[in-house]
Amino acid sequence: MDEVTEKIITIFREISSIPRPSGQEEKIATWLKEWALSRCFSVKFDSVNNVVIRVPASKGYEDLPTIVIQGHMDMVCEKTCGSTHDFTKDPIIPVIEADWLRAEETTLGADNGIALAIALALAEDSSLSHPALELLFTVDEETGLTGANALMPDFITGKILLNVDSEEEGVFTVGCAGGSNTTIRMPLEYSPVPEGTLFFRLVVGGLSGGHSGVDIHEKRANANKLLAEVLQSLMEENDFMLRGIKGGSAHNAIPRHAEAIIAFSPDQKENVVSLIAGFESKLRSEYAGLEPSLSITLEESGIDVGIKAIDTSFARRVVGLLMSLPHGVASISPAIPSFVETSSNLAIVNIENGELLVVSSQRSSFDQGLAELTGKVTSIAADHGANCSHGSGYPAWQPDMSSPLLQRCREVYFSVFGEHARIKAIHAGLECAVIGSKYEGMDMISFGPTIKNPHSPDEQLYIPSVRKVWDLVVALLASFKDEKGTFAGKQKES
């Protein structure tokens, strides 16, 4: 590992030692403020804990436009089923394996901690040439872009934005999908469990999961959908009661694990075990090559006296709702083959205060596609006697192929690496969409080092790509002096 990369990874390790779940960024925000003040940089924060650190321009760059380098503080907190990690207080310990950085049994948080590390390393290096910088670090990106939505007009001044939150080095992202979350609640009724009934824990696990935008086209299994399929199959041949159900943990992660507590009489056990074994075999065949570790297990948990379970008619409605709700790719772009235009993720299932809670996340590159899919989810919920509420959502970022910043980035990338960067839009959401809607004339681009399997415990950062991003940003910042004023952000259309 070269000296520059080692410095960035060292900063990333320090960031990783600070718990930073979405909505709980106080500690990392405080650390960033202290970091800035200890180095005599101006720092400002707002009511939701967004932070901006201002780095003065290098000599000779004082009159050039300010550049905003942006990333988010929070991380998706996913862990393996056997992990005892507490994301609210335990540090993430990065581990190096060959050219990759990962964590033990949890998400690594390179999405988007590595952006913070690269930005801070840039600020610390006094040998670099650059215009004035605004290091913008936002909160709660992963659960709804809350920080970006809360930005006030005077929080930043720059009109050129480098978002370091893409996950494939050598790619410039110039557009993203918009999204909306739907929360479904279904009141439940309970009935007494007959004496002698056995309780079992039915578990669907071992799935790959992944980012519900980036990985949705790969047709990975959704644990919530598979669990519903198993329960529906059991209902066709057995009388059983449903005590509880839960699966998934984040709106933007494909569920890897789901489980239900079911209850039935001892004389049904043999048939239930046989049905589940057959269903597991069927699903293993169906997902061969996609989900090699897929498993469906049934664990006896004994006899629970005096307990109540969800009334049979309501249990059928629960399963029917989960079977009916969409998951996966809804449409492919007619203009760009293989590009996902609209999709949904059946993200979270749980029971809270006697109600079934379901969270569905919809994405689309177009407002109409998003509205239609959200309407479908709402209609299905109503058909099953459930109520819906919708989050504020976030807009799509439409590509601007005439962007001066894009042209500059393409030229600089080729000059540094001798090859052309790829240009694409992604199906995930990016803060660029919100920031662009708040700051008129903002010229934006997104890029970053290579990260595999974000939003899952298999998340890995490709270490050599960190240095390439560094070299790109260093050359890009220095290049603004070459054509003073030419790339001062997009001009307002007349």
Secondary structure per residue as TSV (DSSP state, phi and psi in degrees):
chain	resnum	aa	ss	phi	psi
A	1	M	-	360.0	128.6
A	2	D	-	-74.4	169.5
A	3	E	H	-63.3	-41.3
A	4	V	H	-65.2	-48.0
A	5	T	H	-61.2	-40.8
A	6	E	H	-62.1	-38.7
A	7	K	H	-64.0	-44.2
A	8	I	H	-63.8	-43.5
A	9	I	H	-65.2	-35.1
A	10	T	H	-63.6	-43.7
A	11	I	H	-63.7	-40.7
A	12	F	H	-62.3	-39.3
A	13	R	H	-60.8	-40.5
A	14	E	H	-65.9	-41.6
A	15	I	H	-61.5	-40.6
A	16	S	H	-66.9	-20.7
A	17	S	T	-76.3	-9.7
A	18	I	S	-104.8	118.7
A	19	P	-	-58.1	134.7
A	20	R	-	-149.8	53.9
A	21	P	B	-62.8	156.1
A	22	S	T	-56.3	132.2
A	23	G	T	84.8	-3.4
A	24	Q	-	-132.7	54.6
A	25	E	-	-96.6	12.1
A	26	E	H	-56.9	-42.5
A	27	K	H	-68.4	-43.3
A	28	I	H	-71.4	-34.0
A	29	A	H	-64.0	-42.7
A	30	T	H	-63.2	-42.7
A	31	W	H	-61.5	-41.9
A	32	L	H	-64.0	-40.7
A	33	K	H	-62.4	-45.7
A	34	E	H	-65.2	-38.4
A	35	W	H	-59.5	-47.6
A	36	A	H	-64.8	-47.0
A	37	L	H	-65.2	-35.5
A	38	S	H	-67.2	-17.4
A	39	R	T	-110.6	12.5
A	40	C	T	63.5	30.2
A	41	F	-	-92.8	145.1
A	42	S	E	-70.5	137.7
A	43	V	E	-138.3	142.6
A	44	K	E	-137.8	145.1
A	45	F	E	-136.5	158.8
A	46	D	-	-114.2	-169.1
A	47	S	T	-67.5	-21.4
A	48	V	T	-103.2	2.2
A	49	N	-	86.1	16.3
A	50	N	-	-60.5	145.7
A	51	V	E	-127.0	137.3
A	52	V	E	-127.9	127.0
A	53	I	E	-109.3	126.3
A	54	R	E	-101.1	125.7
A	55	V	E	-113.3	121.0
A	56	P	-	-60.4	154.3
A	57	A	-	-68.4	152.6
A	58	S	-	-71.2	162.5
A	59	K	T	-58.6	129.3
A	60	G	T	91.9	-8.9
A	61	Y	-	-111.7	8.6
A	62	E	T	-63.5	-30.8
A	63	D	T	-93.1	4.5
A	64	L	S	-86.2	158.8
A	65	P	-	-64.2	146.0
A	66	T	-	-68.7	139.8
A	67	I	E	-107.9	130.2
A	68	V	E	-97.3	123.9
A	69	I	E	-108.9	122.0
A	70	Q	E	-127.5	141.3
A	71	G	E	-154.7	174.3
A	72	H	E	-115.2	148.7
A	73	M	S	-79.1	-33.0
A	74	D	-	-81.6	167.7
A	75	M	B	-139.2	154.2
A	76	V	-	-73.6	129.8
A	77	C	-	-104.9	88.4
A	78	E	-	-116.6	142.7
A	79	K	B	-142.8	163.0
A	80	T	-	-70.1	159.7
A	81	C	T	-60.6	-32.2
A	82	G	T	-87.5	-2.8
A	83	S	-	-75.8	140.4
A	84	T	-	-102.5	11.8
A	85	H	-	-61.0	134.6
A	86	D	-	-110.3	106.8
A	87	F	T	-66.5	-16.6
A	88	T	T	-81.3	-15.2
A	89	K	T	-142.2	-19.4
A	90	D	-	-89.3	140.0
A	91	P	-	-74.5	152.9
A	92	I	-	-85.3	130.7
A	93	I	-	-108.0	100.6
A	94	P	E	-65.9	141.5
A	95	V	E	-125.8	134.0
A	96	I	E	-94.9	128.3
A	97	E	E	-130.0	107.3
A	98	A	T	56.7	-118.7
A	99	D	T	-97.0	13.5
A	100	W	E	-120.8	146.9
A	101	L	E	-113.0	132.0
A	102	R	E	-143.9	179.4
A	103	A	E	-122.5	162.4
A	104	E	S	-85.4	110.7
A	105	E	S	67.8	10.4
A	106	T	B	-140.3	167.7
A	107	T	-	-59.3	149.2
A	108	L	-	-81.1	-35.9
A	109	G	-	84.6	13.6
A	110	A	H	-62.5	-28.3
A	111	D	H	-89.0	93.0
A	112	N	H	-132.0	28.4
A	113	G	H	-61.8	-28.3
A	114	I	H	-68.4	-27.2
A	115	A	H	-65.3	-42.5
A	116	L	H	-61.3	-44.3
A	117	A	H	-63.2	-43.5
A	118	I	H	-64.7	-43.6
A	119	A	H	-63.3	-43.3
A	120	L	H	-67.4	-37.5
A	121	A	H	-63.7	-38.1
A	122	L	H	-62.3	-45.1
A	123	A	H	-63.5	-34.5
A	124	E	H	-76.2	-21.0
A	125	D	-	-88.3	99.4
A	126	S	T	-73.5	-9.1
A	127	S	T	-81.9	-11.1
A	128	L	-	-82.3	154.0
A	129	S	-	-105.8	127.2
A	130	H	-	-164.5	155.5
A	131	P	S	-68.7	178.0
A	132	A	-	-58.7	140.3
A	133	L	E	-116.9	143.9
A	134	E	E	-119.2	111.2
A	135	L	E	-88.6	104.5
A	136	L	E	-100.7	116.5
A	137	F	E	-119.0	116.6
A	138	T	E	-102.1	162.6
A	139	V	S	-104.0	160.3
A	140	D	-	51.2	42.4
A	141	E	-	-69.5	-38.4
A	142	E	T	-72.0	-22.6
A	143	T	T	-107.3	7.7
A	144	G	T	152.7	16.0
A	145	L	-	53.8	39.2
A	146	T	H	-60.1	-44.5
A	147	G	H	-62.6	-46.6
A	148	A	H	-61.5	-40.6
A	149	N	H	-64.8	-25.9
A	150	A	H	-88.6	-5.4
A	151	L	-	-60.0	135.2
A	152	M	-	-96.6	157.6
A	153	P	T	-56.6	-31.8
A	154	D	T	-97.3	9.4
A	155	F	S	-72.6	-36.8
A	156	I	-	-128.7	158.8
A	157	T	-	-115.8	-22.3
A	158	G	-	-65.5	151.3
A	159	K	S	-117.2	10.9
A	160	I	E	-127.4	120.4
A	161	L	E	-119.0	124.3
A	162	L	E	-106.5	104.1
A	163	N	E	-90.9	120.8
A	164	V	-	-103.5	59.7
A	165	D	-	-133.9	22.0
A	166	S	-	-96.9	162.9
A	167	E	S	-125.1	25.4
A	168	E	S	-143.9	105.9
A	169	E	T	-62.1	141.3
A	170	G	T	91.7	5.6
A	171	V	E	-124.0	132.3
A	172	F	E	-102.9	121.9
A	173	T	E	-92.8	128.7
A	174	V	E	-124.0	8.2
A	175	G	E	-168.6	158.0
A	176	C	E	-151.6	165.6
A	177	A	-	-78.3	155.4
A	178	G	E	-91.2	168.6
A	179	G	E	-154.6	163.3
A	180	S	E	-153.5	142.1
A	181	N	E	-105.7	139.4
A	182	T	E	-116.6	125.5
A	183	T	E	-102.2	123.2
A	184	I	E	-110.6	132.2
A	185	R	E	-127.8	130.4
A	186	M	E	-124.6	116.5
A	187	P	E	-63.1	141.8
A	188	L	-	-118.2	152.9
A	189	E	-	-117.2	148.0
A	190	Y	E	-120.1	151.1
A	191	S	E	-129.4	153.3
A	192	P	E	-63.1	146.1
A	193	V	-	-89.7	128.2
A	194	P	-	-58.7	148.1
A	195	E	T	-60.5	139.1
A	196	G	T	89.3	-2.3
A	197	T	-	-70.3	139.9
A	198	L	E	-96.8	143.7
A	199	F	E	-107.3	139.3
A	200	F	E	-134.2	148.7
A	201	R	E	-102.8	114.2
A	202	L	E	-99.6	120.7
A	203	V	E	-124.0	129.0
A	204	V	E	-105.9	120.1
A	205	G	E	-149.7	-173.2
A	206	G	-	75.3	15.7
A	207	L	-	-86.7	162.2
A	208	S	-	-77.2	-34.2
A	209	G	-	64.4	-143.1
A	210	G	-	121.2	-175.1
A	211	H	B	-76.9	128.8
A	212	S	T	-72.4	-9.9
A	213	G	T	-102.6	-54.3
A	214	V	T	-65.0	-37.5
A	215	D	S	-105.7	2.8
A	216	I	G	-63.3	-29.7
A	217	H	G	-75.2	-11.6
A	218	E	G	-81.5	-2.0
A	219	K	-	60.8	34.3
A	220	R	-	-68.5	150.4
A	221	A	-	-69.2	145.9
A	222	N	-	-105.7	118.3
A	223	A	H	-59.8	-36.2
A	224	N	H	-64.5	-40.9
A	225	K	H	-68.6	-41.2
A	226	L	H	-64.9	-41.1
A	227	L	H	-61.0	-42.2
A	228	A	H	-62.2	-39.5
A	229	E	H	-63.0	-42.7
A	230	V	H	-63.4	-46.0
A	231	L	H	-62.7	-40.8
A	232	Q	H	-63.7	-40.4
A	233	S	H	-62.2	-41.6
A	234	L	H	-65.6	-38.1
A	235	M	H	-63.1	-28.0
A	236	E	H	-68.5	-24.1
A	237	E	H	-126.2	-6.0
A	238	N	-	-139.3	149.3
A	239	D	-	-95.4	109.3
A	240	F	-	-134.9	163.3
A	241	M	E	-113.0	147.1
A	242	L	E	-104.7	117.3
A	243	R	E	-91.3	-39.2
A	244	G	E	-161.4	162.0
A	245	I	E	-154.6	139.2
A	246	K	E	-158.3	150.0
A	247	G	E	-173.4	147.3
A	248	G	-	76.5	158.7
A	249	S	S	-141.6	-10.0
A	250	A	-	-147.3	144.2
A	251	H	T	-66.5	-25.3
A	252	N	T	-106.8	19.5
A	253	A	B	-123.1	132.2
A	254	I	-	-68.6	123.9
A	255	P	-	-60.0	130.4
A	256	R	-	-98.4	-19.5
A	257	H	-	-144.1	135.1
A	258	A	E	-149.1	149.3
A	259	E	E	-148.9	157.4
A	260	A	E	-139.0	147.0
A	261	I	E	-99.3	118.6
A	262	I	E	-119.7	156.4
A	263	A	E	-134.8	134.7
A	264	F	E	-154.3	168.5
A	265	S	-	-73.9	153.2
A	266	P	G	-55.6	-33.0
A	267	D	G	-72.6	-7.8
A	268	Q	G	-94.4	-9.9
A	269	K	H	-57.5	-47.1
A	270	E	H	-59.6	-44.0
A	271	N	H	-66.9	-41.6
A	272	V	H	-62.9	-45.9
A	273	V	H	-60.1	-42.3
A	274	S	H	-64.6	-42.8
A	275	L	H	-63.3	-42.2
A	276	I	H	-67.0	-40.6
A	277	A	H	-61.3	-41.8
A	278	G	H	-66.6	-37.6
A	279	F	H	-68.3	-40.3
A	280	E	H	-60.9	-43.1
A	281	S	H	-61.5	-42.5
A	282	K	H	-61.7	-45.7
A	283	L	H	-69.8	-36.2
A	284	R	H	-60.6	-39.0
A	285	S	H	-68.8	-42.6
A	286	E	H	-64.0	-36.9
A	287	Y	T	-106.1	22.4
A	288	A	T	-56.7	130.3
A	289	G	T	88.1	-22.9
A	290	L	T	-98.9	-40.9
A	291	E	-	-131.8	72.6
A	292	P	T	-65.0	-20.8
A	293	S	T	-104.6	11.6
A	294	L	-	-56.3	134.9
A	295	S	E	-146.0	148.6
A	296	I	E	-128.8	117.8
A	297	T	E	-123.4	153.5
A	298	L	E	-128.1	116.4
A	299	E	E	-116.1	124.5
A	300	E	E	-72.1	134.2
A	301	S	E	-119.5	16.4
A	302	G	E	89.7	-168.4
A	303	I	E	-104.0	128.7
A	304	D	-	-110.8	110.9
A	305	V	T	-83.3	135.5
A	306	G	T	76.2	10.0
A	307	I	-	-87.1	157.9
A	308	K	E	-112.5	154.8
A	309	A	E	-131.1	165.2
A	310	I	E	-61.2	131.4
A	311	D	-	-52.7	142.1
A	312	T	H	-55.1	-42.3
A	313	S	H	-65.0	-36.5
A	314	F	H	-73.3	-35.2
A	315	A	H	-61.0	-39.9
A	316	R	H	-66.3	-36.3
A	317	R	H	-66.3	-39.1
A	318	V	H	-59.5	-51.3
A	319	V	H	-64.6	-41.2
A	320	G	H	-61.5	-40.7
A	321	L	H	-62.2	-47.9
A	322	L	H	-65.4	-35.3
A	323	M	H	-67.8	-34.6
A	324	S	H	-82.8	-31.0
A	325	L	S	-64.3	138.7
A	326	P	-	-75.4	152.0
A	327	H	-	-148.3	136.7
A	328	G	E	108.9	-164.7
A	329	V	E	-73.0	126.5
A	330	A	E	-95.9	-33.5
A	331	S	E	-157.3	149.6
A	332	I	E	-105.8	144.1
A	333	S	-	-61.0	129.6
A	334	P	S	-71.5	-19.9
A	335	A	S	-90.2	-30.0
A	336	I	S	-124.7	102.6
A	337	P	T	-55.3	135.5
A	338	S	T	76.0	-3.5
A	339	F	-	-85.7	122.8
A	340	V	E	-70.7	125.8
A	341	E	E	-94.8	-43.6
A	342	T	E	-140.8	139.6
A	343	S	E	-155.1	169.1
A	344	S	E	-140.2	157.0
A	345	N	E	-130.4	116.9
A	346	L	E	-77.7	90.9
A	347	A	E	-87.1	-47.4
A	348	I	E	-136.6	136.2
A	349	V	E	-131.9	133.5
A	350	N	E	-162.5	170.3
A	351	I	E	-120.5	123.3
A	352	E	E	-129.7	123.4
A	353	N	T	52.5	44.2
A	354	G	T	76.1	11.0
A	355	E	E	-122.1	146.4
A	356	L	E	-77.6	131.0
A	357	L	E	-115.4	125.5
A	358	V	E	-129.9	134.5
A	359	V	E	-116.6	123.6
A	360	S	E	-114.8	135.3
A	361	S	E	-114.9	122.8
A	362	Q	E	-110.1	145.0
A	363	R	E	-134.6	147.8
A	364	S	E	-161.8	151.6
A	365	S	S	-79.2	-10.8
A	366	F	S	-132.1	142.9
A	367	D	H	-57.4	-40.8
A	368	Q	H	-64.4	-42.8
A	369	G	H	-62.9	-40.2
A	370	L	H	-66.0	-42.7
A	371	A	H	-65.6	-40.5
A	372	E	H	-66.1	-43.8
A	373	L	H	-69.2	-39.6
A	374	T	H	-63.4	-38.5
A	375	G	H	-63.8	-37.6
A	376	K	H	-63.8	-44.7
A	377	V	H	-60.3	-43.7
A	378	T	H	-62.0	-43.0
A	379	S	H	-64.7	-42.6
A	380	I	H	-62.7	-43.5
A	381	A	H	-60.1	-45.1
A	382	A	H	-61.9	-38.7
A	383	D	H	-62.1	-23.3
A	384	H	T	-105.6	15.9
A	385	G	T	75.2	26.8
A	386	A	-	-111.9	159.5
A	387	N	E	-108.0	151.5
A	388	C	E	-123.6	146.4
A	389	S	E	-133.7	151.5
A	390	H	E	-123.1	138.3
A	391	G	-	-72.1	169.8
A	392	S	-	-67.6	-24.1
A	393	G	-	73.5	-174.3
A	394	Y	B	-147.3	151.9
A	395	P	-	-80.5	163.9
A	396	A	-	-78.8	155.8
A	397	W	B	-110.1	108.2
A	398	Q	-	-81.1	132.4
A	399	P	-	-60.5	142.7
A	400	D	-	-122.9	95.4
A	401	M	T	-73.3	-8.7
A	402	S	T	-94.9	6.6
A	403	S	-	-57.3	125.5
A	404	P	H	-59.5	-36.3
A	405	L	H	-65.9	-41.0
A	406	L	H	-60.0	-45.1
A	407	Q	H	-61.3	-43.4
A	408	R	H	-62.4	-45.4
A	409	C	H	-61.4	-40.4
A	410	R	H	-63.3	-44.2
A	411	E	H	-65.8	-43.9
A	412	V	H	-65.6	-42.0
A	413	Y	H	-59.5	-45.3
A	414	F	H	-65.1	-38.5
A	415	S	H	-67.7	-31.3
A	416	V	H	-83.4	-40.6
A	417	F	H	-113.3	-7.7
A	418	G	S	70.7	20.0
A	419	E	S	-147.5	161.0
A	420	H	-	-88.0	136.8
A	421	A	-	-75.3	152.1
A	422	R	E	-87.8	150.1
A	423	I	E	-116.4	131.3
A	424	K	E	-156.2	163.7
A	425	A	E	-105.7	155.4
A	426	I	E	-122.4	161.3
A	427	H	S	-88.4	-8.5
A	428	A	S	-80.0	169.0
A	429	G	-	-92.5	144.2
A	430	L	-	-130.1	150.2
A	431	E	H	-65.8	-18.7
A	432	C	H	-53.6	-38.4
A	433	A	H	-60.2	-44.7
A	434	V	H	-72.7	-46.3
A	435	I	H	-61.4	-41.9
A	436	G	H	-62.9	-31.9
A	437	S	H	-76.2	-19.0
A	438	K	H	-94.9	-29.7
A	439	Y	S	-119.7	101.3
A	440	E	T	-61.6	136.0
A	441	G	T	84.4	6.3
A	442	M	-	-69.8	125.9
A	443	D	E	-98.4	125.4
A	444	M	E	-132.8	152.7
A	445	I	E	-152.3	153.9
A	446	S	E	-126.8	138.1
A	447	F	-	-155.9	177.7
A	448	G	-	172.0	173.9
A	449	P	-	-72.4	166.6
A	450	T	-	-76.3	123.9
A	451	I	E	-126.0	126.1
A	452	K	E	-100.6	144.4
A	453	N	S	53.4	48.3
A	454	P	T	-62.4	157.3
A	455	H	T	69.1	19.5
A	456	S	S	-144.7	162.5
A	457	P	T	-66.0	-8.0
A	458	D	T	-90.0	7.8
A	459	E	-	-56.7	133.0
A	460	Q	E	-140.2	142.6
A	461	L	E	-107.5	127.9
A	462	Y	E	-82.5	108.4
A	463	I	H	-60.1	-45.5
A	464	P	H	-58.6	-26.4
A	465	S	H	-70.9	-21.2
A	466	V	H	-64.6	-43.5
A	467	R	H	-65.6	-36.8
A	468	K	H	-65.2	-39.9
A	469	V	H	-64.9	-41.5
A	470	W	H	-58.0	-50.3
A	471	D	H	-61.0	-38.6
A	472	L	H	-63.4	-49.4
A	473	V	H	-65.3	-41.0
A	474	V	H	-59.8	-47.5
A	475	A	H	-67.9	-38.0
A	476	L	H	-64.2	-46.0
A	477	L	H	-64.0	-41.2
A	478	A	H	-65.6	-29.2
A	479	S	H	-69.8	-17.5
A	480	F	T	-66.6	-20.2
A	481	K	T	-75.6	-21.7
A	482	D	T	-66.2	-35.2
A	483	E	T	-132.3	69.5
A	484	K	T	-51.8	124.6
A	485	G	T	86.8	-15.4
A	486	T	T	-69.0	-35.5
A	487	F	T	-115.6	53.9
A	488	A	S	-90.8	26.5
A	489	G	S	98.6	165.0
A	490	K	-	-72.6	141.2
A	491	Q	-	-83.3	143.9
A	492	K	-	-64.6	131.4
A	493	E	-	-69.1	140.0
A	494	S	-	-89.0	360.0
